[in-house]
Amino acid sequence: MTSRSHKSLLLAFCLLGCVLVSPALTLDSAKVAQAKYDALKAKVQSGDIDIDWREIRLDAVVADVDGEFDWHAANTEGVAAFNAGDYAKALLKAQEIIRHDIANGDGHFLAMVSLKHLDKQEESAKEKLIVDKILQSILSSGDGRTSDTAYFTVSTSEEYFVIRLLNLKPKSQSQSPVRNGAHSFDEMTVVDKDGKETTLWFNTDTDAELTRRAGES
């Protein structure tokens, strides 16, 4: 084997190895994440939505921007109000969620559909653009078909956000995170409108690392 061929083979092996044994996720400190989140949030509030939505999603959860606010409860109330035809109340709940975390896809989705039913089409269209940006920031991270190409999510709620917007329904979930080397995953069985089952993989390194940090504090 020539020296050049040996180097090419070594490079190919190295690149393959980098994919297979990539390190676990390294997160910023809460203070650094908060500063990054604030800067990106200011851009969105100024009308610039062409930001790194993966980054702001990650910053939001690392900085724990929600604090003591229970956005799940607020979203449940908002959805209940929407289903009851009280779109104004649903919008208020959506805005409350977004005010705490501007990267919360569920909040923007609730705002989008509420505004549409309140006949505020222009505002609804703006929320749809943000919903699409958030969804694409997740879908562009992989195809979700294997652990190696799992969607990168920063919370379990994002998994259900993706499933819902892909018009799928969850059927079952792995009882505990699936480990693969240094990484952690959720394996979800979903069903499409025709009843066809598919398995989706979600990277849960963020949850795993934040849980580890909490245990050390």
N, C-alpha and C positions, 0 to 999 in steps of 0.2 A: 504494500500500500504506500502510495506517495505521501510526502509530507503534507501537500495541499489537500489530498483526499482525507488524510487523518484529521486535519484541522476542520474540514467541512463536516465530517462525521461527529467530531467532538462538539462543534457548534450546534449541530442539529440535536444531539443528545442533551446539551445544556438547555436549549430552548424548550425541549420536551419536558425536561426535569423541572424547569421553572413553572410550567403549567401544572404539573402534577403535585408539586410540593410547595406551592406558593404559600407564603406565610399568612398567619391569621391576621385579621384586621387590626390595625393600630389606630386608635382613636385619639383625637385631641383632648386636652383637658376641658372641663366644663367651661372654664373662663375663656379659653381661646375659642371654643365652639360658639359661645354666646356672642363674642365680638364678630365672628364671621357671619353668624345668623343675623345680627342687627344690621350689618352692612348690606347683606342681600335683601333683607326685608325692606330696607329703605329704598332700594332700587325698585322693588315690586310696587311699593306704595307710590312711587313717582311715575309709574306706568311702564317701567321696563320689565317685561316678563321673560326676556331672553337671557335668563341667568342660568346658573348651574343648579338645577332643581334637585339633583342627587345630593349635592353639597348642602343645600339648605335643609333638606329633609334630614340628613344625617346630623347637621349642627343642631337642629331643633330638639332631637331626641337626646343627644349627648348633653346639651345644655339644660335639658328638662325645662323647656320654656313654658310648659303648662303649669308647672308647680303643683299647687294643691287643687287646681281646676280639673274637674272630672269631665273631660270632653265627651266621653262615651255616654254619660248620663244626659248631657246637653244634646247630643246627636239623637239619642233615643226619644227625647222630648220633641225635638224638631221633626223627626220623621213621623211621630204620632200626630203632631199638629198638621203636618202636610197631608197625611192620609185622611184626616178629619176635615180637610178643606180650609184650614186656617193657615194660609200661605204667609201671611204677615208675621205670625208667631214663628213659623218655621224659618223664615228669613232671619229673624232676630236671633234665633238659636244658632243658625249658620254663621252669622256675623260674630257672635260671641266666640265660637270655636276658632274662626279665622283670626280674630283679634289676639287670641292667646298664641296661636301657631299658624302663621301664614302659609306654612307648607303642608297643612292638613288637607289631604285630598277629599276626605268625606265632608269636611266643612264647605269646601268650594263646590262640591257636587250638590249638596243640599241647597246652597245659595243659588246655584244655576237653575235648578228645577223650580225653586220657589219664585225666583224673579220671572221665569218664563210664565208661570201661572198668574203672576201679578201684572202681566202684560208689559213688563219692562224688558223688552227683547234685546236692546242694546247692552244693557248691564248683564243680562243673562249670557249673551254672546261672549262678553269679556271673561266671565267666570268659566265658560266652556273652554276658552283658550288656555286658561290656567289648569283646568282639569286635564286637558290633553297634554300639556307640558309635564305635569306630574306623572301621568300614566306612561308617557313615552320615556321619561327618565328611568322608569323601572323596566319597561319592556326592552329598552336598548341595552340593558346590562346582560342579556342572554336570551335564550329561547325557552327556558323553563323546563326543558325535556329531560335533563339529566342533572346530577349534582355538579358536574363540571361546567354546565351552562345554565345554572340556576339564576332565577331573577334575584337581584340584590334588593332586599327590603330592609327597612330599619325598625320594623315592628310587625307583630302579627296582624294588626289591623290593616296594614298595607297589603297583606296577602289577600284578605277578603275584598279590599278595594279593587285590586286587579281582577280577581275572579268575577266580581259583579259587573265591572265595566267590559269584560270580555263576554258578557252574556252567558256565563257559566254558573253552575250551582255546586257548592261544596257537598261532597258525599261523606268523606272520611279524611282524617288527618293522622299522621304518625303520632303515637301516644307520647313520645318524647323526641327531642331533636335527634336527627340522624348525624352521626359523626363520620367524617371522611378526612383523615389526616388532621390538619389543624383547623378545619372548618366545620361549621354546624349548619344543618339544613332542616327545613320542614318539608315533608313529602305529603302532598295533598291529592286526593282523588276527587276529580270534578266531573260533572255531567253537563253535556251541551243540550240544546233545545230538542235534539232528536234522541236523547237518551244515551248517547255514546259517552263512554267513560274515558278519561284521560288522566294521566298523572302529571302533576306540576311540581317542580322543585323550587324552593325559595331559600336563599342564603340568609341565615339568621346569626351571622357572626356578631352583628351589633348587639343583639339581645344577650348573647353569650358573654361578650366582653363587658357589657354594662353590669350584668349579674355578677361577674367575677370581681369587678371593681367594688360593687356594693358589699360583697362578702369580705373585702379587705378593709373597708372603712369602719 
